[in-house]
Amino acid sequence: MTVVGPLDAMFLGGETREQPMHVGGLMLFELPEGAGRDHVFPESSRDFVSRLYHEMIAGAEVNPVFARRIRNRSLDLGYWSWEQDDEIDLEYHVRLSALPRPGRYRELFELTSRLHGTLLDRHRPLWEMHLIEGVEGRRFAIYSKIHHSMIDGVTALRWMQDTLTADPTRTGMPATYALPPKATGPVPATGWLPSITRMPADAVKTLAGLAGLPLAGVKSLLHSTMPFQAPKTIFNQPVTGARRFAAQSWPIERLEKVRAITGATLNDVLLAMCSGALRNYLLELNALPDKPLTAMVPVSLRDRDGAPGGGNSLATLIADLATDQADPERRIRRIMASTAYGKATLSDLSPLQNLIVGALGFGVAGPAAVLPGVAGRTTPPYNVVISNVPGPAESPLYWNRSRLLGMYPASIVLNGQALNISVTSYDHHLHFGLIGDRRTVPHLQRMLGHLETSLADLENIH
């Protein structure tokens, strides 16, 4: 038995029908040369994807992380824990779907929206994978989702990269759930109280030092901008269980040019691009507040190799998005100052303190997320979550001879936090995945056009 850690337990305890707590992603592939052309390759494009599906469910090996399910019994004194499922049903977890004709991205994103809005079955390991055939342009897709208590987005992306190769001829490649276990030894229990009782003395002192900071120190330590100072927006309302997903890619070269002009980091340029899009989107709806929006920005604490066994390892900072500023140059300057302060503060903390800050950063959204009637009636801790997870440095990459064209994250929205913008990089592009509540965030797809307009405005800075 492995005890669930405090941040992971928050994702389990906060889950409702209106608030699924899984993260996901959509990968778009191009069929191998010859597939779907009968005079060259002896199977149709649909046959190719179907064959991949049957090969996947025929495999017997499942990574232990993907074979464990949640347990919360009275004998465990209220603690969540993981136990192994010795009879995992791959035909349940891995599914084959087909788009209706003509198989445009519109139909693909609509299917992804529906899949992302359904809860995972807690009687089984908390993940699903859907192979989607019939995407126009000789393409197919894979949509995957896994409960956030099992794994964070950084680890999920790195494990996904382990299934890809630079060799366009390689076959027999596993899916993420079938990767062999990392050779790093057993994973220690990470429950809150049990963890503290096992900490060495210096770690307990570090924790006590954090708890004993004066209020001014806590403000400096937690965030560049304090939570609960954000304006109320349409994003900070109660959510339903339905989702809408939108995605698009932009060349990194365009953002790099802005970075060179302004001296900003690439992540600052990304935040400024999102800021301008949010400003124009709200202006279009006559819903832009006078005060600037703020964004909670997760910061990974993992090294390049990640950490074994899943779970979450994140700190957070809150960034000023300067949406009250019409001038794009002044807006990005304010964003740069805000994130620089936040990162400098986090760099002064120990790993344990950073983990606590991460739990607090997610936890401050908790009251509106879990208490009925709170969302929309109180000051939101922040207005939107914007995360940027570095993707594979090598490109192009392939899975079973199929070239990966794009990878689009699909994250979580919360009661009171109805929009999430997640980004990853691959093949000289940034791939944006937007998830919004279907009712609270109207016409989410229009945000893609506003992102393009915002980037063009930044490119015009001199």
N, C-alpha and C positions, 0 to 999 in steps of 0.2 A: 504494500500500500504506500502511495506517495501523497502526502498532504498538499492541497492546493495552496499556492501562495496568496498573499493579501490582495494584490492587484488583480490576479486571475480570478479570485473569488468575487471581486466586485463585478466582473463581467457575467458571472453566473447568477449572483444575487439580484442584479439589476435587470435581468432579462424578462420581458413580457411579450405577449403576442404583438403588441404595437412596437416593441423595441427588441428585435432580434439582435443578438450580440455576436454575430460572426463576421469575419472579414473574408473577402473573396478577391477574385481576379478573373479577367477575361483575356485569354491568349488567342491571337489570330494567326493562323498558319496558311501557307500556300501549299497546295498539293504538289507532290514530287513530279518532276518532268515525266510525262507519259501516262500518269494516272488519269483516268477518264477519257482516254483516247484509245478506242478499241483496236485500232490498227497497229498500235505500238505496245499497249499495255492491256493485258487480258482481264481487266476489271474496270467497272465504272468508278466515278469519284465517290458515289455513295457506298459502293462495295469496299473501297479502300478504307473509308472511315469505319464501316461496320466491322471489317476484319481487324482493325486496330482495337476496337472495343472488345471483341471476343477474345483477342489475345490478352488484353488487360485483365478481364475477369477470370481467365483461366489460370492466371498466376496465383501461386499459393502463398508467396512471401509477402508479409505486410510489416512495415516498420513498427516497432513496439509503440511509438508515440501515437500512431494512427490506429492502434488496436486497443486502446484503453478508453474506458467510459467513466462517466462521473458517478460518484457514490456519495450519498448524504443520508446516513442512517442515525437513529437515536444512539446507537452504540458508539458512534464516532463523536459524541458530545457536541454536535452541531457543526463540526468541521467538514468541509468538502474534501474529498480525496479521490484519487484515481485508482481504478482496478482494471486488470487486463480482461479483454473479451476474447475468450478462446474459440468462439464460434462466429467470427465476423463474416457477414454476408456481403461479398463484393458485388453481387448483382443488385443489391439494394443501394450501396454507396456509389457505384459507378453506373451511369445511365447514358443511353444513346437517345438523342433528340434530333429532329429535323426541322428546318425553317420552312414556313410556307413560301411559295413562289411570290415574288422573284428573288427572295433571299437577300434583300438589301440590309445595310447596317441598321436601318430603322427597325426591321423585324428582329435582327439579332439583339439590339439593345432592348427591345420590348420583352423578348424572352428572358434576357438577363435580369431585367427589372423584376419580373415575376418570380424567378428563381431566387433572387436575393431577398425577397420579402417574406419567404417562408421560414419557419422555425426548423432547427435541427432536432431530431428525435433524441431525447436524453437517455433513452433506454439502450442506445447504440453509441459507438464512437462518433464524436461530433464533427463529422465532415462529409462532404459529397463532391463528386466530380461528374460533370456532364460533357460528353462529346457531342458537338453540334455540327451536323452536316447540312449541306445545301446552301452555304454562303456563296453569293454570286462572285464571279471572278475566279473560279477554281480554288476556292478557299474553304476551310472549316475552322471551327473554334473549339476551345476548351474553357468552360466556366467551372471554377472550383470555389468552394467555400469551406471554411473551417472555423470552429468557435474560437473567439479571441482568448478564451481561458486556456486553450491548448497551445497557442503560438502567437507571436506578434508578427506584424507585417514584414519586418526586416528579415526575420528568420524564415518566414514562408517564402519570401522572394529568393533567398539564398538556396533554400532546398529545391525550389523550382529550377534554379540555374543548374543544379547538380544533375538534372534530368536531360539537359541540353548538351549539344556538342557542336564543334566547328566543322565536323566531318559530314558533308552532305550525303554520303553513301552509307552511313552507319544505320543499322537496324537493331531490333531487339532491345530498345532503350526503355527503362522502367518509367512508370509514373511516379509522382512525388511520394505517394503512400507506400510504394514498394522499394524505396531506397534502402540500402542496408544501414543498420544502426551505426552511429558515429562511434569510433573506438576511443571513448573518453571515460569509460567506467560508469558506475551506477549514478543515477541522478539523485541528489539529496532531497529530502523533504523540504518544502519551502513555506509551510504554514506560518502564520504570524507569531502566535505565542510559542509554538514548538521551536521555531527558528531562533527566537530570542534566547530561549533557554539553552540552545546549543552554541550560541555565539561566543567567540573568545572575548576576553575581558576588554581588549582595546576596541572591538566593534561595539560592545555595549556602551562604552564611554562615548564613542562617536555619536551613537543614537541619543544618548542622554544630553550631549552637548547641543545637538540640533533642537531637542525639545525645550532646552533652557534658554534659547535665544530670546532677547527682548523683541517687542513688536516691530521696531524699526529694522532689526536684523532679519526678522522673518520676511519682511517686505522686500528687502534687498536680496535675500537668499532665494526666495521663491520665484519671482518673476520680474521682468523689466517693467511690466505694467501689472498692477494688482488686479486680481479677479473681482468680479461684481462691480466694475466701473464701466462696463460696456453699455451702450444704448439698447433699448428694446427694438427689435426688428421683426420682420415677418419670419425670419429663420428661427426665432426664439419663441415658438408657440408649441402647443401640444401636437404630437404626430399620430398618424394612423399606422396600420401595419403594412400599407402598400408603399412601394418604392418606385422611383424612376431613375434610370441609369443613362448617362450620356458620356461619350468618350471621343477624344481626338488627339492627334499627335502634332507637335511643332518641332522644327529643326533646332537643335541646341545652338547651332551657329548663330541664329538670330538673337538668342538671349545672351550669347557670349559677346556679341557686338555691343549690346547695351551695357554689359558688365564692364567692358573696356572703356566705354565712354564715361561711365559714372564712377568707376572704382568700387562698385558694389560686388558682393559675392553673387554667385549664380543663384543661390537660394533667395537672396534679397530681390533679385530681378524677378524670380518666379512669384514671390509674394506681391511685388508691385504689379505684376501682370494680373494676378488674382484680385488685387485691390481695385484696380481700374475697372475690371469686369464686374465686380460686385457693385461698385458705385454706379456704373451705367445701367446695370440690371435693375437696381432699386430706383434709379431716376425714371426709368421707363415705366415702372409701376407706381410712380409718385409716392415712394415709400422710403426715401433716403433720409435717415435721421441727421440732425445737425451735428451731433457728436460723432467722432470717428469710430468705425467698427474695430474690434480687436479679434485676433486669431490665436487659438491655442496651437502651438507648433510642437509636436513630439520630437524628441531628440534621442536617437538610439545610443545606448551605453555599451553595445556589443563591439568586440573587435571584428576584424574582417572575416574571421572564421566562424563568428556567431558563438552561441553557447549551446551546450547539449541539452536534449530533453524537452525542448519547447519552452512554453511560458513566456513571460514578458519582461523586458529589461529596458525601461524607458524613463527618461526625464522629460520635463516639459518647460517651455517658456511661453509667455503671452506677448504677442507682437502688436504694436500699434499699426493699423493698416492705413491710417491717414485718409480715410475716404471722404473726409470733409474738405480735402484739398483738391481743387480742380486741376491744378498744374501738375503734370506727371513727374517733372523733375523734382519739385518740392515734395511731392508725395513719396518718391523713392528715397529721398534724403532722410525723411522722418523714419521710414521703415529701416533704413540702414542704422540709424542711431539707436532705435529700439532693440533690434536684434543683437547689435554689438554689445549693448549693456547686458542683455540677458545671457548671452554666451559667456561673457567675462565673469558673470556671477556664478554660473554653473561650473566653470573651470576651477573655481576655488573650493569646490565641494569634494568630499570623499565619495567613492562609489556608493556606499551605503546611503549617504545623505542625498545623492542624486536619485537613488531609487525611491526614497521617501518623497522627494519633490515630485517625481513622476506620479506616484500614487495620489498625492494631493492634487496635482494638476488635473488628473482624470476625476478625482473624487469630488471636486468642487461643483461639478455638473450633476452630482448625485441627487440632491434634493428635488430638483425639477424633474429628474429622470424617473424617480421611483415614488414620489408622493403625489397622489391625485390632486389636481387643481392648482399645483404650484407653477407649472410651465406657463409662461406668458403673463403671470401676475407679479413676478418678482424681477429684480434686476438680474440679467443673465451674467454668469461668470465670464463669458466671452461669447462672441457671436457666431464663430465658425471654426472648424478644425481644418487646418491645411497641413498636409504632411508630404514630404519629399523623400522617397527611399531610393538610394542609388541602385541602379540595375547592373547587369553584366557589362563588364568593360569590353569583352570580346564580341565581335559581330562580323558577319551574320551568324546566327545559331540555328540549329536544326533539331527536330525531334522525329526520329524514325523517317528520315529523308525529307521531312516537310519543313520548309523554311519558316522560322518565326518572323512575322511581319510587325506585330505590335503586342504590347502587354499593358493592360489597363486595370489599375487597382479598383476595387469596390469595397468600401469600408463601412463604417457604422454611422447611423444617425440616431440621436437620442431625443427623448421627450424634452423639448426646449432647445434642442440643437439639431435642426431639421436639414442641415446641409453639410456635407463633407466633401472636401476636394483633396484627392490623393494623386500623387505624381510619381512616376518612376522613369528611369532613363534606359535606353537601349538603342543601339544602331544609330547613334548620332541624333536621336530624337528624344524629346520629353513626351511621355504618354500620360495624358490626363484622364482620370476616371472620376466622374462626379456622381455622387449619390445624394438624392434628395427625397423627402417625403412627398408622395404623389399629390397630396392635397395642399400641404402647407407651402410648398415651393412650386408655383405655377410655371409652366413653360420652361422647364429646366434646360431643354436643349438650346434655348436662346443664349444661355450663358456661354456656349462655345463661340458664337459670333462675337460676344462682348470680350472674350479672352483674346481673340484675334485683333479686335480694334484696340484693346489696351496695349498689346505688344507693339502694334504699329505706332501708337502714340509715344511709347518709350523709345522706339527706334528713331524718332524725330527729334530727340533731345540733342542739343549741340553744346 
